[in-house]
Amino acid sequence: MDLDIRFDTYYDFDELTERLHALVAAYPELARLESLGKTHQGRDIWAVTLTNPDTGPAEHKPGYYLDAQIHAEEHATSAVALYTVHYLLTNYGTDEEVTRLLDQQVFYVLPRLNPDGAEVALRAPYYPWCGNGRFLPEHDRHTGLIPGDIDGDGFIVSMRVPDPKGEWKRARDPRLMVQREPGEEEGDFYRVYPEGLIRDYDGVHVPIERPFDGNLNRNFPVNWSGAEYGAGETALSEPESRALARFILDHPNIAGMNALHTHGGIILRPSMTQSDASMSPRDLALYTALGEVGTKLTGYPTISIFEEFTPDKSQPRRGGLMDWTYEEMGIISFATEVWDLETEAGVDKVAFYNLHPRTEEVQEKVFAWVLENVGEQGYRDWTPFEHPQLGPVEVGGMVYIWTYRNPPPALLRDLCHKNMRFLLHHAAAAPRVRVGDVRAEALGANLYKIRAVVSNHGYLPTNLSDVAIQKGTAKGVEVALEPNDAELVMNPPLVDLGHLAGRNERLYPWSPWGQQWSPVTKVAEWLVRGEAGSSVTVSAKSEKGGTHRLEVALGG
């Protein structure tokens, strides 16, 4: 079926909306589209629910949650989310893995959480901007340098300003800038600023405020701090984060999640606020094993946010989505940074948190790749400009949003596919509770002992994580007897089996020196009275592992 959906381009909100509606209209038996609410500018926050309803309602299945473009400039993430929806729908019935997943589970996909910000960042003048539209660029700072397209070329890049006190100098290739070395006094030096004008300029200092428009990934209700960049007025003050949080709370069957970002070519795991030594060893082992799968499928290393992605560990990031979903609810949560320019350019990855290429050699490699693969959309020649406040400057440099933040459209499909593969494998790790066997043993006088075996067939335990148990959010597996046309004589109809372990606990043969195994299977029994041919139904329910039931005839 031709749905006119391409993965070599970036869609604006109207184009994305049109394609989401087209997908759901083409596959109404598998997909449902809903709006979770409106943004500041009145755009819908779309969510797609994907499952086969013929195998049970969505809320009775393990859920997998995916969101994209929480930050305005991260356009590639929205493409990955749309690709995932498209792949699941168009491959159902022909691809064994896809068919099994949509039969047994449900996917919740929010393909563009921040549509207001995305609209700004998709249009000239292109600027790497995080915000959600509460305040637009040029209005998201009180004073100081206000980024803007001062030369009118449709891009917001950099200004290099001659200054003997400056920390930058021209590289061997004068189009590149490198750091001035300690003690280096001879030569021409520069200060480098974002392109723009200066509000309330005192003629000396060029202050640059952090923008106060929303960084939605600092607006969640755990460890929230107003000191974080873009954290908002209070936790969940923004309509987008509030809609996301409400959606997750309304879907307690979510057993796994991934929040897509750019850039870095890495898979981020908890913790955001503490060292690995402070994490539950079981949870750390679980994250390590799943992360290895992600690395194999994407090529991205899996790292701890706190250990390897926090420059100043005395100031860990606060108010993040993953901090809330894992640290508070125990959901196994990852965040994937889906693109890495330096790796694509052939640079060895020696650090994970890079705000600028490390050396002149690295810059040269990256620059050559950008010129060949992105062209003038990725680099603007330095052009003399008479700045009304700073005097003679040059405007130009790398277009950050179309180089570091997002790949050229020609590379988009491959990027989407390899990241989608990890999402599907992570989803498939969910706990899956099944009533494996129900037997009715005749005892005489129309009495029967009902014995039900309930098992977890999934990789993850039904509690998902130790954190979920510590926080009290993990609900045990319940097994219930419905007597139908029989009579329950002994034992309560509802039995709490506690939790069932998953395969992840058994990574090696049993040893008294290793982690001791928990049961993956438990039994419940009842006494009923009924005529031969009457029946009872046994149902097992797990919040994260789904609901399953079997009926057995008495005397059969």
N, C-alpha and C positions, 0 to 999 in steps of 0.2 A: 504494500500500500504506500503510495507516494504522499507523504505528509509535508513536503517542502521544508524539511528541517535539515539544516546544514551544520556541520561542525568545523567550518573553516571561516567563521565570522563571529562577531559579537553582536548580540541582539539588544536593542533598547527595550524599555518596559512594554510598549504596545506590541512589539514583535514577539517578545517572549510570551506575553499573555495570549496572543493569537495562537501560538504553537502549543501552549499548554491546553487550551480549549480544543484544539484540533486533535491532540493525542487522546484526550478523554472522550471526545465524541467518536473517535475511531475504535476505542476499546472500552465501551461503557460497562462491560461485564467485569473489567479488571481495575478500573481507575475511577477515582472521584476527585473533583477539584473544589476547594472551598477557600474563601477568604477569611483569614484570621482576624482581620481588622483593617483599619485605615492608618496611613502614615500622616505626618504633619501636613503634607501637600495633597492628601486625599487619595493616594494610590492604594490598591489592594495588596495585602501581604498574602501571597498564594501558598497553599499547601496541597500536595497531591498525596492521596492515599491509594496504595497499590496492593491488591490481594485478590485471590479467587474466592468470592463469597460462597460458591457452591461447596467449599470444603469447610465452611464455618465462618461465623462473623469475625470481623477484624479484631475486636476486643478480646476474643478468645484465643488469639494467636500471639506468639512472641513478636514484639515490634522492633523495627530498626529505624532509627531517626537520622536524617541527614539534612544539614542546612548549608547554605552558601551565601556568599556576598554580604556578610555582616558589616564589612568595611566597603566603602563606596568604590574604591579603585580596583577591587579584586575581581575583575570581570571573568577571568578564567574559571573561577570556582562555580559561577552560575552555569557555565558551559558544561562542566563535569556533572552537575546535578541534573541538568536537562538531558544530557547523554544517558545518564543512569536510568531515568524514567523511560526514555525512548528505547533503550536496550532491553529493559525488563518487559515492556509491552510488546515490542516487535519480535521478541524471541520466545515468548511464552508458547508452549505447545510443540516447539521444535528443538529447543535447547533443554537438555535434561536438568541441568542445575537451575536455570531460571524457572522452569516449570515447577520443580520441587519447592523452591523458595516461595513462589507466589501461592502455591497450594498450602504450604505449612506455616507461612509467616505473613507479616504485613510490613510494608515499607511506608514511612512517612517522610516526604521530601518537601523541604521549603527551599525552592530554587533561587529565591532572591529576597533575603530578609530585609535589605536596605534599598528599596527601589528609588526613593528620592535621591539618596546620595549617588546611586549608580547612574541616574540620568545626568547629573552634573558631571561626573567623571568620564562619561562616554562622549561628551561633546567638547569641542574647542571652546575656550583654551584649555588644553589638557593639563591637568594638575593632579599630582598624587595626593588625594584628599580622602580622609577617613570618614568624614561626617555624615550625618543622617538627615540633614535638611532642616533641622530646627533653626539653625543659622547658616546662611549660604556663605561660600567663600567671599572674602572682602568684608563680611559682616561678622566673622567669627573670632575677631580679635578687637580689643579696645584701642590699642595704641601700638606704636612701633612699626616694623616692616609689615606691610600688608601685601601678600603675594598677588601678582596680577600680570597680565600680558601687556607690558608697557610699550613694546615695540610693534604690537598688533600683528604678529605672525601666526597667531592661533595656538601658541604653546606657551606654557609657563615653565621656564627652565631656570638658569642661574645667571648671576651677574658676577663678573670678576672686576674688582675695583683696585686700581694701583694703590699700594700703601706700603711704605717701608717697614711698618710694623707687622705686615701681613704674615700669615702662617702658610701660605701657598706660593708655589712658583710653577712656571711652565715646565712641562716634562720634555724629554727628548723630542717627542712629537708635540709641538706647541698647542695642539688641540686638547691635550690632556693636562690636568693639574695634579701636582704631587706635593706632599708635605715638605715644608722647609725643615731642614735638619737642625738640631741643637748646635748653636755656635756658628751657624752659617750666616754670614753678614754681607757678602758680596753678591750682587745680582738684583734682579727686578722681582719684587714680591707683591702679593695680592691678598686681599680679603675676598672670600667667596660667600655670596648671599643668595637666597632665593630671589628670583626676578620679582620686582615690585616697587612700590612707593612707600615712603616712610611718613607715618602719621605722627604729628607732634615732634618733629625732628628738632633736636637741640643743636645741630651742627657738628656734633662730636660722636656721640654713641648711637649705634644702630641696634636698638633692642628688638628681639624677636620673641613674642609671646607664644606659648602653646595655644593652639586654637581651642576654644571652649565649645565648639560643636561636638556632638556626641560620638565618642568611641564606644559603640554599643557593647563591645566585649569587655567593658569595665563597668557595666551597669546592672550586674546580677547580684542577687541578695545573699552573698556570703563574702565575708572579709571585705565588704565594700568600703571604699575610702574616697572622699571627695577630692583628695590630693592627686588621684590618678588622672592621667591625661584623658579628658573627655568622659569622665565617670558619670556626668549628669548631676542633677540637683539632688537626687537620692537614688537608691537602688530601684530599678524598674520604673524610673521616671519617664522613659521614652516609650512611645507606643509600640515600636518594633520589638524591643526586648520584653515588654510586658506581654505582648501577644505570643511570643515564643515560649515564655515561662508558663503562661496559662495552658498552652497546647501540651507541653510536657507533663504538667501536673494532671491534665485531663486524660492522659494516656499512660496509666501506670504499667501497662504491658511493655513499655520500651525497655529492651534488654541490652541494647548497644547503640552507640551513636558516634558520628563523626561530624565535626564542624570544619568545613573547607575554608582555607585561607590561601593567600599568596604572600610572600614567596620564600624560598629557601630550600625546596626539595628535601623536606624532612617530615617525619611523622612525630608529632608531639604527644607525649603521654604525661599523666600526673607524676609528681605533684607540682602544683604551681607555687606552693608556699613552704614546702619542707623538703629535706633531703631524703634520698632513698633509704637511708638508715632509719628514718622515722616512719617509713611506710610499712604496712603489713607485709611480711615476707611472702605470704600466699598471693596477695594482690600483685606484688612486684613480679613474682614468677609468672603469674598469669599475663600481665602486660608484656613481659619480655617475650613470652612464647607467641602471643598474637602479633607483637611488633615484628618478630622475625618473619612471620608470614607476610606482613606488609612490606618489609624490606625486600623480600624475594620477588614480590609481584611488581613493585614500583621502582626498585632501585634506591629508594630513599632510606637513610638511616633512621632508626627510631630512638628518640632521646627524651630525657626528662626536661620538662620546662624549667624546673628550679635548678637542677644540676648543671645543665648545659645551654640554657637559653635565657638565663637571667644574669645580665652583666654585673649588677650589684646585688649580691645575695642578702645584704642588710635591708634591701627594699624590694621584696618579692612583689610580683604583680597581684593586684587584688580585684575582686569583683568580676572575675572571668567566668564564662559559661561553664567550662570544664571544671572549674573549682566548685561550682554549684552542683553539677550533675554527678560528679564522682565523689567529691569530698563530703557532700551533704546527703546525696541519695544513693550512692554506691553503684550508679550505672557505669558500665565499662565504656569509657569515653576517650576518643582520640581527636586530635585536630591535625589535619594534613595541610602542610604548606606545599601547594601542588606544582610549583615551578621554580627552577633555579637557573638563572642566566649563566652564572659562572661555570657550573658543571657542564652546561650545554656548550660553552665556549672552550671546554677542555682544561679547565682550571681544577687542580686537586683541591678537594674539600678538607681544609684543616681547621675550620672554625664554623660555627653554626649561626652566630649572631653577628652579621656583617652589615654595618651601615654604609660602608664604602670599600671598594677594592683595596686590598692590603698593600700592594707594592706596585711600582711602575710596570713591572713585567705583567702582572695580573691585569692591570688596566689596559695594557696594549692588546692582550689576548681578547679581552672582553670587547674592546673598541673595534677591533678587526671583525669580530663576529657580528656585532651590531651593524656595522657599515654594510656587510655582505648580506645579512638576513633581514634587516629592518629598514635600513636606509635613512632618509631624512625624517621619517616618522619616529626614529629612535635617537637621532642626533641632529642638533642644530649648530651650524657653524657659528663661531664667535663673531659677532657683528658689532662695530662701534656704535655707541648710543650716548647721546648727551642727556644724562640723568638730571632732572630738575633740582635734585638735592645733593647728589654725590658727584656731579660733574661728569667728565668723560669716563665711561665704563664700557665693557663689552658684554653683550648678552648672548648666551648660547649654552652648549654642553648637552649632556645626556638627557633624553626625555624619559624620566624615571618610570612613568606609568606604562610605557610601551616597550620597556626593556627589562628592568628588574621586576616590576610588578606582574606583567602579563607577557605571554609569548606571542610571537607573530601568529596570525590566524592559521597559517599553513601547518603549524605544529600542534594545533589544538586537538585534532581528533585522536592522535596517539596519546597525548597527555590525558585526555578524557578516558580512554579505554583502560590504560594501565591503572589509573586511580580507581575506576569503577570496579576492577577485578578485586582490589583489596576490600572495597566496601561490601561486595557480595560475600567474600570469605569471612569477613568479620560478622556479617549478619548471620551466616550459617553456623556460627559458634554458639548461638543462643541455646539456653536450656530448652528441652522439648519433652514434656511430661506425657506419658502414655499409660493407659490401663492395659497391661500386657496380657493378663489372663484373669478370668473370673470363673470360678467353679462353684457349683451348687451340689454339696454332698448330702444325699438323703440320709436322714437319721431315723426315720419312721414317724408315724402319726402326723404326716404332712409337714414335719419339721425338716429344715434344710440349713446346713452351715454354708454361708456364703464366704468365700475366700477370694480376695482381690489382690493382685500383684500390681504395684504402681512403680514405674521406673522413669528415670531421667535419661533420655537417649541423646542429650546434647553434650557439647563440649564444656560449657559453663555450668556451674552449680545453680540451683534454683534461687539462691540468694544473691547471685552474681559476684559479690565481693565481701570481704571481711568488713569493709566500711559500712555496708548496708546493714550488717548485723549490729555493729557498734552504734550506729545512729538510730537503730530501731525501725528502719524503713523496710526491712526484708520480711515479707509475709511467707509463712510456711505453706507447704502443699496440703491442701484439704481434699479428702476423699469422702464422697457422700453416697449413701444408699437410698435409692428411690424405690419403694416397695411395689410400685405399680398396682397390680391386682393381688399382691400378697400382703402379709401382715408382719411388721417388724416386731420381734419378740424380745431380743436382747442386744445390748450395746447401742450407743447413741447413733443416730443416722449420719452425723457429721463427725469425722475424725481428723484431727490435725496430725499429719505425719512429720511435721518439722520440715527440714530441708533435705534435698537429695543432691548428692555430689555429682559433678560432671567428670568427663574424661580428663580434663586438665589436671586433676589431682593425681593422676596415675601416669606420671611421665617416665617411670622406670619400674622394673619389677619390685615387688614388695621387699622391704628391708627393715629390720628393727632400728636401723640408724637413720632412716629417711622419714619423710612425712607419712604419718599413719593415715590409712584410707578411711573415708567415711562411706556410708552406704549409698549406692546409687539406686537401690531398690528397697521398698518396704511393703509390708503386708497389712491389710486390714480385714477383720472378720466380723460377721454379724450372724445372728440366728433369726430366721424368718419362718413363717407358717404360710403354706399356700397349697392349692390344688396342683396336681401335675399339669403342666402346660401353661400355668401362670408364669409371670416373669418379674425380674427385678432389673434395675439399671444402676450401674456403678459409674460415677463420674469423678474424675480427678481434676482439680483446678489449681493452677499455679499462676500467680500474678505475672511472672516473667516467662514461664514455661508453657503457657497455654492451657486450654481445657480439652479434655478427651473423655468419652464415655463409651461403655459397652453394655449391651443388654444380654442377659442369660435367662434361658427358660428353666423352670424347675421341673425336675424329673425328665429332662431331655437327654 
